[in-house]
């Protein structure tokens, strides 16, 4: 059973052998697979096609040990393609009836060539082209520049023969479509047959044919693969050397397929198709009983010796098969058996492949790969025990050779050496360096070298808790721990035995899932001045967070670890601010808009008390009420919507701030524009003072909008020793109130209007205050301080501005709960 687990963007593969616990598949260290397909699990061995990090349309072929865990390279750059349903098809074909023989199409220098192996991928060679063509003319084709190439795709239609076929009941007989030349071609193709397991080939057709095996493989039936109707088929009793033409229908038939079972005794073939494109399906049953004149006797058989280019030992055995003599027109029948004589061979070099971690060099010797340490295989045994030490070779699975080099290349039983811990690693089971607070984090501790049974292991989780074990046995399945707080923790593993020690460190981010982010920004800002923007995250103790900030139409974000950022807006108008907050696998976002201008004015607003009764104090309600107030102001005063902005504050009693913005495209006419803005302010102020601005919240509920008037509360001191001071302070407050009244009566200056502008005039010194967390500034020119009455007026303006220093559309005053584990 195989399983794929993807962690950290890299796939890991696991195998369970005979229902044992899953073990990770060991490929060469730097194969770094992008994709993996299990091709075959026959004969207690796994063939796997692996697409490595630097491959696109090819795969590398790997072969495993008997448990399917340790894989070694068998063939590189095997061609792949996609089937009709998008599935991956690997150009590898296993010859039926004889173990160990495979055909593969390999890509070499942008050319596809066909190779064959007789020992399960240890050695590969090109196919020898036929000596003559169909007309008996000699074929000039010299290896390695020219060879026979075959199409190896099995048919996705079960009723056609496909481009290559072989049968268990006909060992050594192969029929395939291909071509002769320097590479595989899809145009100039013919049909070829081999009677000796792929050693030699003959061409039997110059066009594509479907070829089926009949009577246990004793006869071949061929039908032309074409889109036009046909009525003939060909039968061969001598493995394709000669053909007899038969007519299976009087009317030509569009053939869709045929059903043939080579193992049946009755030699029957069913052909189905249709006479025309509009006709119904037709079934034609072809019975070949009359063709086979008699049953075969012992004189009709011959022996065939399996070999590999003259070498009689294949997969450690000499095998002799019995099959019908070419041309014997007799039927094999149900009692036919392939009498096979088999005897083992003496083990030679070709019976051994390189073991895991070893590579075959040009001198035919297996040496350790640069990334592999042979001594690492002894880490699972303890002093006093023994282990199998690899010689770098392993006998090919299902190879039956004996003696010879077997003793030399067999793994040797050796005493376990004592070693100090080396190559200690600590990682999480999912490969991630982030976990959620209150959830299990599972750590895996690995060691490349050392005595696992006699090495103490200690794991410090970094939060004041540590665990210790006498050896590695209890930690094989991982060490679990639950963090109760968020943060970054240094996890340290320490391994020690009598010969030495080793340490490994991992930094783990423990986060609390963030549920909400609120972007706190000013409603209005001054162009070319710093604006402080804050992202408020709930819950507040969420651990390490990453903030991504987008301003305006920018596609590249600013990335910070802080929840606040300072930014200068250079473009007038509505500017968008977006923040994304990342915590572990969670990503949340909020977006706000800021009106950016050269200057603006603002005024605090209050409302009739009945509005408080209907105020749920949520952002959506405040936004909707702000729009309603804006429409009411525009309707009463006739001022355009784009010059009015209303921000309703959170909390009770309900209050808001009115922003009066300059008209569009008035930057060049700064002086006249400021005068126009003063007129707009006066119009709005008059309407508000006359209680003309009101709106209907719901039927029967009328809300009146007022200008907020400053009221100075009397100072009260509870101590008796200071009653005279309190009385003096109260009288001072009354005097200031009368002064304010007189100033308002005799000057057109409106005392509760705040003016915000950018410093641009070199001849005037200005005092700039802050609006929200930005640099929004009331313009207070020193040249205006001509008398004490105006000075008093400016002081009152400044106090009004201070009361509106937080104009952001936020709920930052609310308490943010902490993340707690349940």
N, C-alpha and C positions, 0 to 999 in steps of 0.2 A: 504494500500500500504506500502510495507516494502523496506528499503534501507540499504545498508551496506557501511560504510565509514571507510577506514583504515588510521590511522594516528599514527606516531611514533611507528610502528610495532604492534599496538593494534587495533582490529576491534571495531567500534562503530555501533550500529544498531538503526535505526529510523523507526517510524511508523506514517502514516497519517490516521486518523480516519475520515471517511466520507468526504474526500477531504479537511480536515482542515490542517493547517501548520504542517510540520513534527515535531515530538517530539522524543527525545532520549528515547529508551527503557531502563527501569530501572530493571536490574537484581540485585541480592544480590551483595554487593560491591566487594567481593573477589571471585566471580565466574570466572572472567578473561577469557572470552570465547575464544577458538581457532577457533571454528566453530559453526554455528547455522543453524538449519533447521526449517522452519515453517511447522508443520504437519497438523494442522487443524485450520480453522477460523469459524467453525460452531457455531451457537447459541450465537453470539455476544461475543465470547471469543476465545483466541488464545492458541493453544497447540504448544509449541516450544521445540525442542531437542537441548540442548547446550552441546558441548564438552568443558569441562573446562581445565585449564592449566595442571592438573595432570592426565588427562585421555587420553587413546590411542585408545581402541576399544569399549568404552562405551560412552554413553551420559546421561546427566541428563535431566529429563522431567520437564518443567516449564509450569505453567498455568497463564494466565493474568487476569486483570480486564476487564470490558466491553469495555474500550477504547484501550486495547492492549498495555498499557504503563508500568504498574507495574506488575512484574512477581514474583510468589512465587514457591518454589520447590514442585513438586508433587511426583516424584520418582527418586531415584538415580541409576546410573550404569545400564542403559537400554542397552541391547545388540544391536550392529550395525553390518552391513555387507555391502559388495559392490555388486551391481547388475552387469548384463552382460556388461553394458556400463560404468562401473566404478562409477555409482551413489551410494550415501550413502542410505542404507535402515535401518530404525529404526524398531526394533521389537515391534511395538505398533499397536494394532488393535482396531478399534471402532466398537462395535456391532451395526448392522443396526436395525432400528425399535424401539429401546428403548434408550432414551437419558441418558447419564451419565455412561454407562457401557463400560469399556475398559479392554483389556487384554494386558499384557506386559511381555516380557522376561527379567529378571533382573539377573545380574551377582553377585553372592555372594560366596566369598571364592573360586573363579575359577570354580564355578558351575553355570549353567544357569537354572533358575527356572521360571515357569510361574505364574504370579499373576493376580488377577482380582479386579476391583474396581466398585462400584455401585454409587459412588458420585463424579465422575470426578476427581479422584486422591487423595481425602482426606484420604481415608483408602484403604489399599490393603491387600489381603489375598491369600494364596495358593489355588489351585483347589483341591477339594475332588475327589479322584480316585473312579471309579465305584466299587460297592459292589461285583459284580460277573463278570466273564469273559464270552466269547462267549459260553462256554460249561456249564454255570451255576455254575461253581465252585467259591467259595468265594475268593475274592482278599484281601490278607493281605498287607495293606498299611496304616501306621499310620502317621498322621500329627504330627509335621512338617518334620519328617525324610523322608517321602515318600508322593508323591502327583502325580497328573496328569500334564504333561507338553505338550505344544502344539507348533507346528511350525506356525508362524504368518505371513509368507511372502505371500503377494498377488501374483497371477500369473502374470508374465510379458507377457504371451501369453493370449490374450483375449478369446481364444477358449478352454481353460482348466479351471478347477474350482479353482485351487490353493490349498494351504495347509489348508486354512480356508475360510469359506464363511458363510454369513448370508444375509437376504433380508428384505427390508422394508415391503414387503407384507407378511412376515412370522415372526412376532415379537416373540422373545424368542427361535427361532429354530437356532442352531449353529451346523455346521459340521466342524470337524478339524482333521488333522493328528497329531499324537503325540505318547507318550509312558508313561508308569507308572514306577516310580522309584524315585531316589534321585535327578536326574537332567535330562535335555533334552538330548535325544539321536538321532542320525542320522541313526542308523542301525535297532534296534528293534522297528519298528513303526507299528502303526495300525490306524484305523479310528474310531473316537468317535463322538457322537451326544449328544446335550443337548436340551431338550424340554422346559426348564424353565429358560432360560436366563443365563445359566452357573452355576446354583446352584448344579445340579446333572448331571452326565454323564453316558452314556452307550457305550460299544464298539460294533461296527457294522461290522467291517472287521479287519482281522489280517494282511492284506497287504495294500499297498497304492492304493486308488481308487479316480477317479474323480467323484464328486457327484454334481448333478445339482438339482435346485428346479423347479418343474413342477406345472402348474395350480395354480398360485398365491401362491405357496409354499405348496399346499395341498398334493403334492406327491413328492417323491425323486427318482431320476434316478441315478444309479451308473454304472460306467464302469471302469474296471481294468486299472490301470496305468502301462503299460508294453511296452516293445520294441518288443514283438512278436505279430503276427496277432491274432485278436479275432473276434468272431461273436455273443457274447452274452452280454446282459445288464440286470440289475436288477431294479425292480420298487418296492417302498414301499409306502403304503397308511397309515401307522401307525407310521410315524416319525422314521423309521429304526428298529422297533421291529421285523418285518418280511419282507421277500423279495420274489418277484415273478420273476423267470428267463424267459427272452424273447430272441429270436434270431432275430437279425435285418438284417442279411445277410446270404446267403447260403454259400458264400466263405469267409474264414477268411480275415479280413481287418487290415492293419497297420493303426491304428487310429491316425490322427494328431490333431484332435480337434472336438468340437461340438458347435453348436450355439443354445442356448435355451433362450427364453424370458418368465419368469414366469408370466408376466402380460398379456399374450395373452389368448384369449378364445379358440383357436383352438387346444391347446395341441399338438403342432408339434415340433419336434426336428430334426435338420439336422446334420448328422455325415459325416465328410469328411476324406479321407485318400487314400491309394493305396493298390492294391492287392500284388504287389511285389516292390522291390526297383527300378525296371526299368519301371514300368507301370505308366500310367497317373493317375491323381487324380480322385477319385470316390466320388460322393455325394450320400448319402443315406438319404432319408427323412422318418422319423418315425412318424406316426400319431397315437396318443393315444386315439382318440375319442371312439374307440370300447372298450377300457379298462374302461372308465368312463361310466357306464351303464345308469346314469340318472343325473338330476340336484339335488343339495342338497336342502333339506327343513329344517325347523326349528328344526326338531328332529335329524338332523345330526350334530348339533353344540353343543359345550359345552363352559363354561366360564373358563378362566385361570387367576389366580391372580398373578401379578408380585410381587416378594418378594426378599429379600436378607437374606438368611439363616433364614427364618421364619419371618423376620421383614417386615411388609407389606408396610411401607413407604419408597419409593425410590425416591430420588430427591424431597422430600417434598410432595409427592402425593401417594395416593392409586389408583392403576390402575387395571382395569379388562378388559381383552381382550376376544373376541369371536373367536374361531377357530373350524375347523372340528374335529369331534370325531375320534380318531384313529380307522382305519379299515373301515370307511365309504367310500365306493368306488363310490363316486359321484363327479361331477364337480362343482366348485364354480361359474364359469361364470363371465361375465363382471360386473354384478350388485352386486358382492360381496363387502361388506364393513366390515372393522374391527370395530365393534361397541365397543368403548372404554368408560368405565365408569371411571371417574376420580374425585377425591375430595382431597382438600388440607389436609395436616397433620399439627400438632402443631410443631413448630420449636424446634429442639433438638440440642445437641452438634454436631451430624453428619451432620448437615445442614450448618455448618460454617467452613471455613478454615482460616488459619492465614493470616493476612493482610501483605502487603509489609513491610519488615524490622523486622518482627516478626518470631519466630521459636517455633514449638510445642515441649514441654518438656515431660518427661515421665509421669507427672501428668496430661497430656492432656490439659495443659494450654499454651496459646500463650504469650511469653515474648519477649521483644526487643532483637535483636541480638546485639552482643558486638559493632558492627560498626555503629549502627543505633541510632539516636537521635530523639525520637518522636516529640520533640518540633520544629524540623526543618521544619515540614510541615506547620507551621504557618507563615513562612517568607513571603509568598505571600499576606498576608493581612495586613491592616494598622489599627492603633488605631481607635476605633469607629466602625470597621467592625466586621464581624463574619466569622468563618470558621468551617469546619467539622473536629472534632478531633477524630481520630480513637481510638477504644477501643482495637485494636490488632486483631480484627476478622472482617471478611467480609462474607456475605452470598454467598454461591456457586452460580455462574451464572447459570440461568435457573432453580434454585431451587424454588419451589412454596409454601414453607411452610409459615404458618402464626402464629402470636401470639407466645406464649411460650417464648423462649429465644431471640426472635427477638429484642424486645425493649432493652434488656440488652446489646446485642452485636452490636447494630446499632451505627454508628458514631454519636457523639453528636455535636450539634451546640454550639460553644463557642465564647466569645468575644476575639478579637485578643489581645494578650498581647504585651506591649511595651518592646522591647529588644534592647540592644546595638548591633552594628554590630560585628559579630564573624565569623571566618572561611572565611575571604576574600581571593579569589583566582583570579589570572590573568593568562590567557593563550591565545594562538593564535588559530584561527579557525581550522587550519590544524594540530595543535599539534606540530609544528616545532618551533625551536628557531632561525631560520635563515630566512632572506628574502632578496630580491634583491633590490638594490638601484633603486629608481624611480618607484617601484611597490607598490600597496596597501598592507599594513600589517593590518590585522583585529584582534583586541583584544576583548576577551570575559572576562567580570568581573562577578564573581560568589560570592555569599555570603551564608554561611550555615545557619546563624541565623541573625535576624534583620528585621526591618520594611522596606520592599523594597520601599514603597511609601513615606516614611518620612525620608529617608536616603540620604544625599548628597553624590555624588561620583565625585572624581577628578582623572584624569589620566594624569600623566606627562610622555611624550614620551622620555624624556632624551636628546632631541636635542634643548632645549630651547622653546619648544611648549608644552602647556598643555591645557586641556579642562575640563569643570566642568558641572555637571548636577544636577538638583534639586532632582531627584530620579532615580530609576533604569529603569524606563519605556523606555527612549530613547536608552538605551544601550543593550536591549535584543537581537537585531540582530547583535551586535558587533560595535566596534568603529574603523573606518578606518583612517589610517595615511600613508603618503608617506614620506620616508626619502630621503633627497637630497644628502647625503654623506654617505660613507661607514665607518664602525667602529662598536664598541660594545656599545650599549646604555642601560642604566638602566631605565626600564619602571616601574613607581611606581603608584599604585592605592591606593587611600585614601578614606575611607568611614566614614561618621560621622553623627550622629543624636544627639538628646538631651540627650541620655543615655550613649554615649560613641563613640569610634572610633576604626578603625582597618586599617592595612596597609598590602599591598602585593607588592612584588618586582619580576620583571622578567628581565633577561639580554638577550637582543636581538642582534644577530649578523646580521648586514646589510652588504651585500657583493655586489661587482660589478662582474658580470660573467667574469672570466678570459678567454681569447681567445687564448693566445699563451704563451709558456714557452721556454726559450732558456737557455741551460746549458753552462755556461762559464767555460771551463777547459783548462789547459795547454795541448799542444800536447804531450810533453815529461816531465817526472818527474823523480826525483832520488829516488831510493828505500830507504825505511826506513826514509824518511824525510817528514815533514808535507807539504801537498798540500791544498791550499785554493780553494774551488769550490763554484761557485755562480750560483743560478737560477734566471734568469731575466724574470719577468712576465710582460705581457702586458694585460690590462692597469696597470700602476704602482700603482694606488690607488684603489686596489681591496678589501680592508678591511682586515679582519683577515684570514690569509692563513695558511694551514698546509702542511708541506713538508715531503715527504717520500723519503728516500735515500737508494739505493741499490748499493753495491760495489762488483764487481766480481761476483762470483757464490752464494753469500749470499742470503738466502731466507727470512731472517728477516730484515726489514728495520730499519734505524735510523729515528726517527720522531722528527722534530724540528718545531718551530714557526719562525725561522730565515731563511732568504733566502740564507745564506752562511753556509758552514760547512768545518771543517779542518779534513783531513784524511791522514793516513800513509799507503802507499802501500808497502807490504812486498814481493810480488811476481813479478819477472821480466816478461816482455812481455807485451802484450796488455791487459789492464784491462778495464772492462766496468763500466761506471757510469750511473745510471738511477735515475731520479728524477720524482716524481709525485706531483702535486700541487692540493690541494683540497680547493675549495671555494664553500660553500653551497652544491648544488647538482652537481657541475661541478668538473670533475677530468681530468687533462691534464698531458701529460708526454713528456719527452725528454730523449734521450740516447746519450752518447758520449763515445769515447774510448781514453785512455791515454796509451802511450808507457812508460813503467817503466823500467829503467836501472840503473846500478851502476854508469855509467858515459856516457857522450856523448859530441859531439861538434856541434856547429851551425854556420851558416853564413848567413848574409843578402843577398838577391838577388834583382836585379832590371831587367827591361825588356825594350826592344825597345819601343819607344813611341806609335807605332801603336796598341799595346795591349790595351791601355787606351780607345781607340775609341770603342772597342768591349766589354768593361767591364760594365755589367749591375749592378754590385755591389750587388749581392745576394749570399747567402750561397751556393746554389747548383752549381752556376757557379764557385765559388772559389774552391769547392771540386773537380770538374771535371778538372779545369786547374791545380790544384796541382798534380793530377794523371798523366796528360799529361807531366808535367815537370819532374816528377819522372821517367817516362818511357824514356824520352829523355836523362836524366842523366845516367840511367842504360845502355842504348843502346850505348852511346858514350864511357863510361868509363869501362864497363863490371863489374861494382860493383853490387852485388846482390840487389834485390829490398828490402829485409828486412832490409838492412842497411841504407836506404834512406827514409826520410820523408820530405815532402814539405808542408808548411802551407802558404796559400795566405792570406794576410791581407785585411780587408775591407778598402774602400776608394780609392782615387786617389792621386797621380799616383800609379799604380799597383806595389806592392812590395810583397815580400815573405821571408820566412825564411827556410833555408835548415838545416835539422838535420841529422847529421851523427852518426849512432848508432853502437855500438860494435856488433861483430858477436855473434850468439847464442852460449851458453854454453862456454863462455870464462871468467867466473867470477874467476875461480881458477887460470888462467894465467893472472892476472891483469897487470903485468908489460909488458909482451910481447904483450898483447892485446892493451895496450895504444900505443905501438910503431906501431902495425899494423894499428890502427886507424889513427895515424899521416900520414902513407903512403896513406891511402884512402883519407884523407883530401887533401894531396898534389896532388894526381891524379885528384880529382874533381876541385881543384883550378886551376890547369894548363889547364884543358879542358875549364873551364869558362873564363879564361884570354885570351885564344886563340879563343874565340867566336865559339867554336865547338858545344856548346849546343844550339840548336834551334829546333823549332817545327812549323808545319803548322797549324795555327788556322782554316783556311778555304782556299779554292783554291785562290792562289795569295797573301795570307797574311802569311808571314814568321815572326816569333817572335824570337828574340835572347835573351838569358838569360845571364846576367852579374853578376859579383861580385860587390856588392855595395861598392864604394870607398867613404871614408870620405872626405868631402869638408868643409873647415872652412870659413864661410861667413865673409867678412870684417865688422868691427864694425863701424857704422856711427853715429855720434852725430850731431844733428841739431843746437845745440847752438854754438855761435861764441867764447864764452869764454873758450871752452874746445877743440879747434881744435888741439892744441899741444898734448894733452893727446890722442886724437883719432889717430893722426899720429903715436905716439909711440906704441899704441896697434896694429896698422896695421903692423908695422915693426916686432913686436913680433910674430904675426901670420905667416908672411913670413918666419921668422927664424925657427919656429916650423915645417913648411912645408918642408924646406930644410933638417932639422934633420930627419924627417920621411923618406925622400927619401934616405938619406945616410944609415940609419939603414936597410932599405929594401934591398939596394944594397949589403951590406956587411954581412948580416946575413941571415941564412936559415929560421929564425923564420918568420912565416906568421902573419902580424900584425892584420889582421881583423878577425881572427879565435878566437872564444870564447870556452873555455874548461870548462865543468861542471863535477863535481865529488863529491862523498861523502867523508867526512873526515874520513880516515881510518888509516893514518900513524901517529903514535904517535910522531915520531922524527921530523916531519915537521909541522910547524905552517902554516895554510892556512886561507885565507880570503874568506868567502862564501857570495855571493850576492844572489839576488832573480831572478827567472825566472817567468814571469807572476805574479800570486799571490802566487806562491809556493816558495820553497827553492832551486830552481835550481841555481847552483853556479859555477862561473868560478874559476878554480884552479890557484891560484897565490902564489907560494911558496916563502918564504922569502929568502931561500938559493939561489934563482936565481938572487937576487938583488946584482950583483957583480960590476956593473959599471953604470954610469949615462945613457949610451945608452940603456941598457936593462930596466932601470927604466922608460925611456921615452916610450919604447915599451909597457910596462905593462900598463901605463896610457892610451895609445891609446886603448888597449884591453878593459879596463874598460869602457871607453866612448862608445865603440861599444856595449858592453853588456847593458849599460843603455838605448840605443836607441831601444832595442828589449825587454824591460821588459814586454810588453804585447803581448804574442804569442798565446793567446787563440783563438780558432775558434769561435768568437762571434761578435756581433754587439753592444757591450756594449757602444760604443761611441755615438750611435744614441740616440736621445731624445725619451723617452717613454711617450706617451700621457696619460693624466689622464682620469679616467672614469667620464663621465658627464651624467646627466639625461637629457632626451629629453622630 
